[in-house]
Amino acid sequence: MLFALLCKDKPGHFSVRMETRPTHLDYLNKLNAEGKLAMAGPFLDAEGNANGSLVIVHAETAEEAKALGAADPYALAGLFESVEAKPFNWVFNKPEA
C-alpha cells in the first residue's frame, strides 16, 4: 500500500535542511533501491525555497510508513515541525511497474 508522508519544516530551519540534505538523499536512494520509495520531493515557499517534503512510500501499515519517516535524516536532525502519514491512492500519471 502507498502512504504519503507530509512533512512540514520548522520555521527558521532551512540551514538544517541544507546541512542534512546529502544524508537525506542517501536515505531516499536506499529506500528506492529496496523498492520502498514511490516518489519524493520538497514543498516550496513563494520564493522557491524548500519548506517541507512529500515522500510517498510503499508500506504494509501506517506504523511502518511512520517508521520510515522517523528514520529519515531530516527527521533525526529535528527539521520537521510535523509529519503526517496518510494512505495514498495514485490515480493519474502513475508509472507502470
Backbone as CSV, one residue per row, in Angstrom:
resi,resn,N_x,N_y,N_z,CA_x,CA_y,CA_z,C_x,C_y,C_z
1,MET,0.846,-1.173,0.000,0.000,0.000,0.000,0.893,1.238,0.000
2,LEU,0.399,2.291,-0.618,1.140,3.551,-0.634,0.695,4.446,0.514
3,PHE,1.674,5.149,1.086,1.414,6.155,2.110,2.156,7.425,1.726
4,ALA,1.481,8.568,1.876,2.105,9.867,1.672,2.560,10.390,3.024
5,LEU,3.851,10.701,3.117,4.388,11.355,4.302,4.428,12.843,4.003
6,LEU,3.619,13.609,4.722,3.536,15.056,4.553,4.351,15.690,5.674
7,CYS,5.507,16.221,5.316,6.465,16.712,6.304,6.562,18.230,6.214
8,LYS,6.307,18.900,7.318,6.377,20.361,7.376,7.620,20.757,8.164
9,ASP,8.469,21.601,7.558,9.684,22.051,8.236,9.360,23.026,9.360
10,LYS,10.205,23.027,10.385,10.124,24.047,11.429,10.566,25.376,10.827
11,PRO,9.905,26.472,11.185,10.339,27.783,10.688,11.791,28.052,11.102
12,GLY,12.537,28.687,10.210,13.909,29.065,10.521,14.907,27.921,10.518
13,HIS,14.536,26.781,9.944,15.421,25.614,9.943,15.955,25.270,8.548
14,PHE,15.983,26.244,7.645,16.461,25.973,6.289,17.908,25.486,6.302
15,SER,18.735,26.040,7.201,20.138,25.609,7.263,20.247,24.142,7.672
16,VAL,19.354,23.683,8.552,19.344,22.267,8.940,19.044,21.409,7.712
17,ARG,18.082,21.846,6.915,17.728,21.118,5.690,18.941,21.016,4.769
18,MET,19.625,22.120,4.548,20.739,22.113,3.606,21.922,21.297,4.134
19,GLU,22.194,21.382,5.432,23.305,20.630,6.020,23.038,19.126,5.994
20,THR,21.782,18.734,6.133,21.408,17.326,6.237,21.060,16.720,4.882
21,ARG,20.936,17.544,3.860,20.457,17.084,2.555,21.243,15.896,1.989
22,PRO,22.586,15.890,2.022,23.297,14.733,1.450,22.918,13.399,2.104
23,THR,22.801,13.359,3.426,22.440,12.097,4.085,20.964,11.766,3.852
24,HIS,20.126,12.790,3.747,18.710,12.582,3.407,18.597,11.918,2.030
25,LEU,19.343,12.434,1.050,19.297,11.857,-0.294,19.839,10.429,-0.300
26,ASP,20.887,10.169,0.481,21.397,8.794,0.609,20.307,7.871,1.147
27,TYR,19.565,8.348,2.144,18.487,7.554,2.734,17.397,7.262,1.700
28,LEU,17.003,8.284,0.942,15.977,8.075,-0.083,16.475,7.126,-1.169
29,ASN,17.743,7.228,-1.545,18.303,6.296,-2.524,18.273,4.866,-1.997
30,LYS,18.525,4.683,-0.701,18.457,3.357,-0.075,17.025,2.823,-0.135
31,LEU,16.052,3.665,0.248,14.646,3.247,0.171,14.261,2.886,-1.261
32,ASN,14.739,3.666,-2.208,14.439,3.406,-3.613,15.011,2.054,-4.044
33,ALA,16.247,1.774,-3.665,16.884,0.503,-4.019,16.149,-0.682,-3.394
34,GLU,15.549,-0.462,-2.230,14.791,-1.509,-1.538,13.362,-1.641,-2.060
35,GLY,12.971,-0.774,-3.009,11.622,-0.811,-3.553,10.576,-0.194,-2.644
36,LYS,11.007,0.599,-1.665,10.070,1.200,-0.713,9.677,2.634,-1.067
37,LEU,10.400,3.278,-1.981,10.130,4.673,-2.332,9.387,4.742,-3.657
38,ALA,8.239,5.411,-3.662,7.496,5.634,-4.903,7.911,6.953,-5.545
39,MET,8.003,8.003,-4.744,8.448,9.315,-5.221,8.680,10.223,-4.034
40,ALA,9.418,11.296,-4.266,9.683,12.253,-3.190,10.103,13.588,-3.782
41,GLY,9.862,14.637,-3.025,10.298,15.967,-3.426,9.891,16.988,-2.389
42,PRO,10.490,18.184,-2.473,10.205,19.216,-1.483,8.978,20.055,-1.838
43,PHE,8.339,20.569,-0.794,7.377,21.656,-0.954,8.188,22.942,-0.995
44,LEU,7.678,23.960,-1.709,8.400,25.219,-1.862,7.570,26.386,-1.359
45,ASP,8.268,27.387,-0.810,7.585,28.613,-0.411,7.482,29.547,-1.619
46,ALA,6.967,30.752,-1.419,6.744,31.696,-2.517,8.042,32.102,-3.212
47,GLU,9.165,32.022,-2.494,10.461,32.384,-3.074,11.168,31.189,-3.715
48,GLY,10.546,30.019,-3.659,11.140,28.833,-4.255,12.056,28.051,-3.335
49,ASN,12.048,28.374,-2.040,12.865,27.653,-1.066,12.080,26.491,-0.475
50,ALA,12.762,25.375,-0.268,12.117,24.203,0.319,11.665,24.509,1.743
51,ASN,10.435,24.082,2.062,9.902,24.287,3.417,9.127,23.068,3.918
52,GLY,9.351,21.941,3.272,8.694,20.703,3.662,8.977,19.642,2.624
53,SER,8.445,18.456,2.855,8.696,17.337,1.945,7.437,16.508,1.753
54,LEU,7.320,15.946,0.562,6.325,14.920,0.272,7.104,13.668,-0.093
55,VAL,6.919,12.617,0.682,7.588,11.344,0.428,6.495,10.280,0.361
56,ILE,6.403,9.596,-0.762,5.401,8.541,-0.919,6.125,7.201,-0.886
57,VAL,5.719,6.376,0.085,6.406,5.110,0.332,5.449,3.928,0.207
58,HIS,6.028,2.783,-0.095,5.318,1.506,-0.061,5.497,0.941,1.342
59,ALA,4.393,0.667,2.032,4.452,0.098,3.378,3.206,-0.749,3.600
60,GLU,3.321,-1.714,4.490,2.183,-2.579,4.813,1.183,-1.883,5.733
61,THR,1.695,-1.030,6.622,0.845,-0.373,7.615,1.250,1.088,7.771
62,ALA,0.367,1.866,8.379,0.691,3.260,8.682,1.870,3.335,9.642
63,GLU,1.957,2.382,10.567,3.065,2.373,11.522,4.396,2.175,10.808
64,GLU,4.420,1.278,9.823,5.646,1.064,9.043,6.011,2.329,8.270
65,ALA,5.021,2.986,7.670,5.272,4.228,6.938,5.816,5.295,7.876
66,LYS,5.227,5.426,9.065,5.707,6.407,10.040,7.131,6.096,10.471
67,ALA,7.459,4.809,10.611,8.818,4.420,10.994,9.821,4.797,9.900
68,LEU,9.431,4.637,8.633,10.306,5.058,7.539,10.539,6.564,7.599
69,GLY,9.484,7.318,7.891,9.624,8.764,8.028,10.483,9.155,9.213
70,ALA,10.329,8.456,10.325,11.094,8.769,11.536,12.577,8.477,11.364
71,ALA,12.924,7.552,10.464,14.323,7.198,10.226,15.007,8.122,9.218
72,ASP,14.248,9.012,8.595,14.815,9.963,7.634,15.786,10.889,8.372
73,PRO,16.979,11.115,7.827,17.923,12.027,8.476,17.352,13.418,8.751
74,TYR,16.438,13.900,7.918,15.798,15.183,8.212,15.040,15.107,9.535
75,ALA,14.292,14.035,9.741,13.547,13.870,10.992,14.510,13.731,12.163
76,LEU,15.560,12.945,11.987,16.534,12.730,13.063,17.266,14.017,13.433
77,ALA,17.412,14.934,12.469,18.078,16.217,12.722,17.138,17.249,13.338
78,GLY,15.866,16.898,13.498,14.910,17.826,14.091,14.371,18.868,13.131
79,LEU,14.432,18.596,11.830,13.962,19.566,10.838,12.450,19.730,10.841
80,PHE,11.726,18.652,11.043,10.286,18.695,10.825,9.505,19.170,12.045
81,GLU,8.568,20.079,11.783,7.603,20.517,12.791,6.521,19.459,12.955
82,SER,6.148,18.828,11.833,5.126,17.781,11.870,5.321,16.835,10.697
83,VAL,4.877,15.601,10.899,4.874,14.591,9.837,3.551,13.844,9.931
84,GLU,2.810,13.815,8.833,1.565,13.049,8.754,1.775,11.900,7.778
85,ALA,1.261,10.738,8.112,1.276,9.590,7.204,-0.168,9.296,6.819
86,LYS,-0.455,9.406,5.519,-1.823,9.198,5.037,-1.813,8.154,3.930
87,PRO,-2.767,7.219,3.945,-2.882,6.291,2.824,-3.069,7.085,1.531
88,PHE,-2.446,6.615,0.463,-2.421,7.357,-0.794,-2.842,6.448,-1.943
89,ASN,-3.718,6.954,-2.803,-4.164,6.233,-3.992,-3.675,6.994,-5.218
90,TRP,-2.659,6.485,-5.877,-2.074,7.134,-7.053,-2.953,6.803,-8.251
91,VAL,-3.713,7.793,-8.750,-4.687,7.556,-9.809,-4.150,7.982,-11.171
92,PHE,-3.720,9.220,-11.325,-3.298,9.744,-12.621,-1.779,9.756,-12.755
93,ASN,-1.323,9.465,-13.966,0.095,9.504,-14.329,0.971,8.605,-13.473
94,LYS,0.394,7.533,-12.989,1.166,6.567,-12.206,2.084,5.797,-13.153
95,PRO,3.390,5.763,-12.857,4.291,4.997,-13.727,3.936,3.514,-13.680
96,GLU,4.110,2.860,-14.777,3.865,1.417,-14.818,5.013,0.710,-14.123
97,ALA,4.707,-0.316,-13.379,5.736,-1.060,-12.641,6.561,-1.912,-13.575
